[in-house]
C-alpha cells in the first residue's frame, strides 16, 4: 500500500515525464482538483444540445442592450 508521501513522489516523477506541450493542461487539471466548482464543471457532461431560436434571440437581445447604466447595487439585489 502506497503512503501519501510515496504517492506524491510518484506523482512528481510522472510530472517530470510529461511533454512540455502538455504541461499547461496538466497544471490546469491539477488545479481543478483544488477547486470543487472547477472539478464539478470538469465532471459535468458536455452540453451538445443545439441552442433554440428563442435562446439565440435572447443572447442577441442581451448583447444588443447590455444595460450598462444599471447600478452595481441593483445588479446585486441591493438597489
GIWOPE-V903325 format. One record per backbone hydrogen bond with DSSP energy under -0.5 kcal/mol. NH is the residue of the N-H (numbers start at 1). CO is the residue of the C=O. Records with the same first field share a line. If there is no record, write none. Layout:
NH->CO / CO
This chain:
7->3
8->4
9->5
10->6
11->7
12->8
13->9
14->10
15->11
16->12
17->13 / 14
18->14 / 15
22->19
23->19 / 20
26->22
27->23
28->24
29->25
30->26
31->27
32->28
33->29 / 30
34->31
35->31 / 32
36->34
39->32 / 35
40->36
41->37
42->38
43->39
44->40
48->46
56->52
57->53
58->54
59->55
60->56
61->57
62->58
63->59
64->60
65->61
70->67
71->69
74->71
75->71
76->72
77->74
78->73
79->73
